[in-house]
C-alpha cells in the first residue's frame, strides 16, 4: 500500500511515516516546511527518514537515502495545482492528512494561516481523493473541538458545536467536510481527535519543550490558569499506533445509524470520528513535577490567568476506538516524560 502522509516533517507526521516504513508500507510525505517554529527541527526529522535538505526543491520528488520506499515533496497544502499533480503522479492507496497550521493561541494572531492550511488545504486533499479514486482517508482532528463542553470524559457522541478558538473551528469544519465527501463520493474518512501529544521530536510551541528549555536555562515558565489545568497527555507512540490501526481498518457505514437521533461520530456513510487520548487527565502541576524530576531541576513559575481559546481540562473517552480497532493508549506519564527528556538532552547536546 502506498500512503500519502501530509505534514511528514511535523511531530506526528514524522513518527507516523517512520512507523509505516518499518511496517513495510511505501510512504510519500509532503510538507511546506513553514517557519511557524524552528525549521531545523523539521529538517532534523526528515533527516531521520533519509531525506536530505539539499535534495528538496518545491514540487520535486526527493528520494530517501535510508528507506527505499520513502519519498518527500516540499508542497503547500493550499496549492491546489501541486496537490492534484501529486495525486495524479503517485496514485495513492491511502491518505493520512496530518498537515495543518497547529496551535490554539497562534490562531488568535494569524487566522488567515488557519483558513489557508486547515480549510483550503483540507479541501484540496478531499478533492485529490475524489478525483483520483482514493477511498481511504484518515485525518487529524483535535480535542479542542469540544470547546465549552465540560461533560467529562469527552465522548465522540458529544456535541462539538461550541469551539472557543479558530483552530478548533477549523478542525470541526474538517469533520463536516469529510462527512460530505463520505456521503457523496463513498470516500472512507476517519477523523482522529488527538489529545495533547508529547514525546521525542515534539513541537517547540508545546508545554514539554517550552518548559524544558526554560527550566534548563533558569528562566521562569508561564503557568496558565494559576496551574489549575488538566490535560489528557498522550505519548506519541500511542498516537501513532492508533493512527496505523485506523489506516488499516478504514471507516465503515453504520448499518444501525439513527436518522432521527443521529450519532455525530458515525453515519450511514463510511465515516467515523475517534478520540485518541490516554484516558487519564493529569494536573498541570503534576506534569511540571514529573518534568522537574527527570530534568533534575526545579522550575521557576509565572502564575498567570487562563488564555483566550484555552480550556481548563481535557479527558478522552476512547471506548469507540477500543471497540472498532481494538486499541487503547496506555503509556504512563512517568515513562513518556523520561523518553522525552532523554531525547531532548541528546538532540540539544545537554548533559
C-alpha positions as CSV (number, residue, x, y, z in Angstrom):
1,X,0.0,0.0,0.0
2,X,1.3,3.4,-0.9
3,X,0.3,6.0,1.7
4,X,0.5,9.8,1.4
5,X,1.3,11.4,4.8
6,X,0.8,15.2,4.8
7,X,2.8,17.2,7.4
8,X,5.5,14.5,7.3
9,X,8.1,16.9,8.7
10,X,5.8,17.6,11.6
11,X,5.8,15.9,15.0
12,X,3.1,13.3,14.4
13,X,3.7,13.0,10.7
14,X,7.3,12.2,11.1
15,X,6.7,9.5,13.7
16,X,3.8,8.0,11.6
17,X,6.0,7.9,8.5
18,X,8.7,6.1,10.3
19,X,6.3,3.5,11.8
20,X,4.7,2.9,8.4
21,X,8.1,2.4,6.7
22,X,9.2,0.0,9.4
23,X,5.9,-2.0,8.8
24,X,6.8,-2.2,5.1
25,X,4.5,0.3,3.6
26,X,5.5,2.8,0.8
27,X,5.3,6.3,2.1
28,X,5.2,9.6,0.3
29,X,5.4,12.7,2.6
30,X,4.7,16.3,1.9
31,X,5.3,19.4,4.0
32,X,5.6,23.1,3.2
33,X,8.4,23.5,5.9
34,X,7.0,26.8,7.1
35,X,8.6,28.8,9.8
36,X,5.9,28.6,12.4
37,X,8.6,27.0,14.5
38,X,12.3,26.2,14.1
39,X,12.7,24.7,10.6
40,X,15.9,23.0,11.6
41,X,13.8,20.7,13.8
42,X,11.6,19.8,10.8
43,X,14.7,19.2,8.7
44,X,16.2,17.0,11.5
45,X,13.1,14.8,11.4
46,X,13.3,14.5,7.6
47,X,17.0,13.6,8.0
48,X,15.9,10.7,10.3
49,X,13.8,9.5,7.3
50,X,16.8,9.8,5.0
51,X,15.6,12.9,3.3
52,X,18.4,15.4,2.7
53,X,17.7,19.1,2.7
54,X,19.9,19.7,-0.3
55,X,17.6,17.4,-2.4
56,X,14.5,19.4,-1.7
57,X,13.0,21.6,-4.4
58,X,9.4,22.8,-4.4
59,X,7.2,20.3,-6.2
60,X,10.0,17.9,-6.9
61,X,10.4,14.4,-5.6
62,X,13.2,13.8,-3.1
63,X,14.1,10.2,-2.5
64,X,15.1,8.8,0.9
65,X,18.7,7.7,1.3
66,X,17.7,5.3,4.2
67,X,14.3,3.8,3.2
68,X,13.9,2.6,-0.4
69,X,10.1,3.0,-0.2
70,X,10.1,6.6,1.1
71,X,10.0,9.9,-0.8
72,X,9.2,13.6,0.0
73,X,7.8,16.6,-1.8
74,X,8.0,20.1,-0.5
75,X,4.5,21.3,-1.3
76,X,1.9,23.6,0.3
77,X,-1.5,22.0,1.0
78,X,-3.2,25.2,-0.2
79,X,-1.5,24.8,-3.7
80,X,-4.4,23.0,-5.5
81,X,-2.4,22.5,-8.7
82,X,0.6,21.0,-7.0
83,X,-1.7,18.7,-4.9
84,X,-3.6,17.5,-7.9
85,X,-0.4,16.8,-9.8
86,X,1.0,14.9,-6.9
87,X,-2.1,12.7,-6.7
88,X,-2.1,12.1,-10.4
89,X,1.6,11.2,-10.4
90,X,1.8,9.0,-7.3
91,X,-1.5,7.1,-7.3
92,X,-2.0,6.6,-3.6
93,X,-3.9,3.8,-1.9
94,X,-4.5,5.7,1.3
95,X,-4.0,9.3,2.6
96,X,-3.3,10.4,6.2
97,X,-3.7,14.2,6.5
98,X,-1.6,15.5,9.4
99,X,-0.6,18.7,7.7
100,X,-2.2,21.7,9.3
101,X,-1.5,25.0,10.9
102,X,-1.3,24.0,14.5
103,X,-1.6,25.9,17.8
104,X,-4.6,27.3,19.6
105,X,-3.1,30.6,20.7
106,X,-1.5,31.4,17.4
107,X,-4.9,31.2,15.7
108,X,-5.8,34.4,17.5
109,X,-2.8,36.2,16.0
110,X,-2.8,34.8,12.4
111,X,-6.2,33.5,11.5
112,X,-5.5,33.5,7.7
113,X,-2.9,30.8,8.1
114,X,-5.6,28.5,9.5
115,X,-8.0,29.2,6.7
116,X,-5.4,28.6,4.1
117,X,-3.9,25.4,5.5
118,X,-6.7,23.8,7.5
119,X,-9.7,24.6,5.3
120,X,-8.4,25.3,1.8
121,X,-5.6,22.7,2.2
122,X,-8.0,20.1,3.5
123,X,-10.5,20.7,0.7
124,X,-7.6,20.1,-1.8
125,X,-6.9,16.8,-0.1
126,X,-10.5,15.8,-0.3
127,X,-10.6,16.7,-4.0
128,X,-7.4,14.8,-4.6
129,X,-9.0,11.7,-3.1
130,X,-12.3,12.2,-5.1
131,X,-10.6,12.8,-8.4
132,X,-8.0,10.1,-8.1
133,X,-10.1,7.3,-6.6
134,X,-8.5,7.2,-3.1
135,X,-11.1,5.7,-0.8
136,X,-9.1,5.5,2.4
137,X,-8.6,8.9,4.2
138,X,-7.7,9.5,7.8
139,X,-7.0,13.0,9.1
140,X,-6.1,14.8,12.3
141,X,-8.8,16.5,14.2
142,X,-8.3,17.7,17.8
143,X,-9.6,17.5,21.4
144,X,-10.0,21.3,21.1
145,X,-13.3,20.8,19.2
146,X,-15.0,20.0,22.5
147,X,-14.8,23.7,23.4
148,X,-17.2,24.8,26.1
149,X,-18.3,21.2,26.8
150,X,-17.5,20.4,30.4
151,X,-19.0,16.9,30.5
152,X,-16.1,14.6,31.3
153,X,-14.8,12.5,29.8
154,X,-15.2,13.8,26.3
155,X,-17.2,11.3,24.2
156,X,-17.3,11.3,20.4
157,X,-21.1,11.3,20.7
158,X,-21.0,14.7,22.4
159,X,-21.9,17.9,20.6
160,X,-19.0,19.9,19.4
161,X,-20.9,23.0,18.3
162,X,-19.2,25.5,20.7
163,X,-15.5,25.8,19.8
164,X,-13.5,28.5,21.6
165,X,-10.7,29.1,19.1
166,X,-10.5,29.4,15.3
167,X,-8.1,26.4,15.3
168,X,-10.8,24.3,16.9
169,X,-13.4,25.6,14.5
170,X,-11.2,24.6,11.5
171,X,-10.9,21.1,12.9
172,X,-14.7,20.8,13.5
173,X,-15.0,22.0,9.9
174,X,-12.7,19.3,8.7
175,X,-15.0,16.7,10.2
176,X,-18.0,18.2,8.5
177,X,-16.2,18.4,5.1
178,X,-15.1,14.8,5.4
179,X,-18.6,13.6,6.1
180,X,-19.9,15.3,3.0
181,X,-17.3,13.6,0.8
182,X,-18.1,10.2,2.5
183,X,-21.8,10.7,1.8
184,X,-21.4,12.0,-1.8
185,X,-18.5,10.0,-3.1
186,X,-18.1,7.0,-0.8
187,X,-14.6,8.0,0.5
188,X,-13.9,6.2,3.8
189,X,-13.0,9.0,6.1
190,X,-11.8,8.8,9.7
191,X,-11.2,11.8,11.9
192,X,-8.8,11.5,14.9
193,X,-9.2,13.8,17.8
194,X,-5.7,13.9,19.3
195,X,-5.3,14.8,23.0
196,X,-2.2,16.8,24.0
197,X,0.5,14.8,22.2
198,X,4.0,14.7,23.6
199,X,7.3,12.8,23.3
200,X,10.6,12.9,21.4
201,X,10.8,15.2,18.4
202,X,7.9,17.3,19.8
203,X,6.8,20.7,18.8
204,X,8.7,23.6,20.4
205,X,5.5,25.6,21.0
206,X,4.0,23.0,23.3
207,X,4.5,22.7,27.1
208,X,7.1,19.9,27.3
209,X,9.5,21.7,25.0
210,X,8.8,25.2,26.3
211,X,9.1,24.1,29.9
212,X,12.3,22.0,29.4
213,X,14.0,24.9,27.6
214,X,13.1,27.4,30.3
215,X,13.9,25.1,33.3
216,X,17.3,24.1,31.9
217,X,18.2,27.8,31.1
218,X,17.0,29.0,34.5
219,X,14.1,31.0,33.1
220,X,10.6,31.1,34.6
221,X,7.8,29.1,32.9
222,X,4.3,30.6,32.3
223,X,1.8,28.5,34.2
224,X,-1.7,29.4,32.9
225,X,-4.9,29.4,35.0
226,X,-2.7,29.6,38.0
227,X,-1.9,25.9,37.5
228,X,-5.5,24.8,37.7
229,X,-5.4,22.9,34.4
230,X,-5.7,19.3,33.4
231,X,-4.7,17.7,30.2
232,X,-5.0,14.2,28.8
233,X,-1.3,13.9,27.9
234,X,-0.9,11.2,25.2
235,X,2.5,9.7,24.3
236,X,3.5,9.9,20.6
237,X,3.9,6.1,20.2
238,X,0.3,5.6,21.4
239,X,-1.0,8.2,19.0
240,X,0.9,6.6,16.1
241,X,-0.3,3.0,16.9
242,X,-3.9,4.3,16.9
243,X,-3.4,6.1,13.5
244,X,-1.9,3.0,12.0
245,X,-4.8,0.8,13.1
246,X,-7.3,3.3,11.6
247,X,-5.4,3.3,8.3
248,X,-5.5,-0.5,8.2
249,X,-9.2,-0.5,9.2
250,X,-10.9,2.2,7.1
251,X,-14.3,3.6,8.2
252,X,-17.4,1.5,7.5
253,X,-21.0,2.5,7.2
254,X,-23.1,2.3,10.4
255,X,-25.9,0.0,9.4
256,X,-27.8,0.9,12.6
257,X,-27.5,4.7,12.0
258,X,-30.4,6.5,13.6
259,X,-31.6,9.3,11.3
260,X,-34.0,10.6,13.9
261,X,-31.3,10.8,16.7
262,X,-28.1,10.8,14.7
263,X,-24.8,9.9,16.4
264,X,-22.3,12.7,15.3
265,X,-19.4,10.2,15.4
266,X,-20.8,7.8,12.8
267,X,-23.0,7.8,9.7
268,X,-24.9,5.9,7.1
269,X,-21.9,6.9,5.0
270,X,-18.4,5.3,5.6
271,X,-17.4,8.0,8.2
272,X,-16.0,7.8,11.7
273,X,-14.6,10.1,14.4
274,X,-12.4,8.8,17.3
275,X,-10.7,10.2,20.3
276,X,-7.1,9.2,20.7
277,X,-6.0,10.0,24.3
278,X,-4.6,8.3,27.3
279,X,-7.9,8.5,29.2
280,X,-6.2,9.7,32.3
281,X,-6.1,13.5,32.8
282,X,-3.1,14.9,34.5
283,X,-3.0,18.0,36.6
284,X,-0.6,20.6,35.1
285,X,1.3,20.9,38.4
286,X,1.8,17.2,38.5
287,X,3.1,17.3,34.9
288,X,5.6,20.0,35.9
289,X,6.7,18.0,38.9
290,X,7.4,14.9,36.7
291,X,9.3,17.1,34.2
292,X,11.4,18.6,37.1
293,X,12.2,15.1,38.4
294,X,13.6,13.9,35.0
295,X,15.4,17.1,34.3
296,X,16.9,17.3,37.8
297,X,16.0,21.0,38.1
298,X,13.3,23.0,39.8
299,X,11.1,25.3,37.8
300,X,10.6,29.0,38.4
301,X,6.9,29.8,37.7
302,X,5.0,32.8,36.5
303,X,1.4,32.1,37.6
304,X,-0.9,33.6,35.0
305,X,-4.7,33.7,34.2
306,X,-6.1,31.3,31.6
307,X,-5.5,32.4,28.0
308,X,-8.2,33.2,25.4
309,X,-9.0,30.0,23.4
310,X,-7.8,27.7,26.2
311,X,-10.0,25.2,28.1
312,X,-9.4,24.2,31.7
313,X,-9.4,20.4,31.2
314,X,-9.4,17.6,28.6
315,X,-10.2,13.9,29.1
316,X,-10.7,11.4,26.4
317,X,-13.2,8.6,26.3
318,X,-11.5,6.1,24.0
319,X,-14.2,3.4,24.1
320,X,-15.1,3.8,20.4
321,X,-11.5,3.3,19.3
322,X,-11.2,0.3,21.6
323,X,-14.4,-1.2,20.2
324,X,-13.6,-0.7,16.5
325,X,-9.9,-1.2,16.2
326,X,-9.0,-2.9,19.5
327,X,-6.6,-0.3,20.8
328,X,-6.3,1.8,23.9
329,X,-3.3,4.1,24.6
330,X,-1.5,3.1,27.8
331,X,1.9,4.8,28.2
332,X,2.1,6.5,31.6
333,X,3.4,10.0,32.1
334,X,6.5,8.8,34.0
335,X,7.8,6.7,31.2
336,X,6.7,9.2,28.5
337,X,8.4,12.2,30.1
338,X,11.5,10.1,30.7
339,X,11.7,9.2,27.0
340,X,11.1,12.9,26.1
341,X,13.9,14.2,28.4
342,X,16.3,11.6,27.1
343,X,15.7,12.6,23.5
344,X,15.8,16.4,24.4
345,X,19.2,16.1,26.1
346,X,20.6,14.1,23.1
347,X,19.2,16.3,20.4
348,X,20.3,19.6,22.0
349,X,23.5,18.3,23.4
350,X,22.6,18.9,27.1
351,X,24.3,16.8,29.8
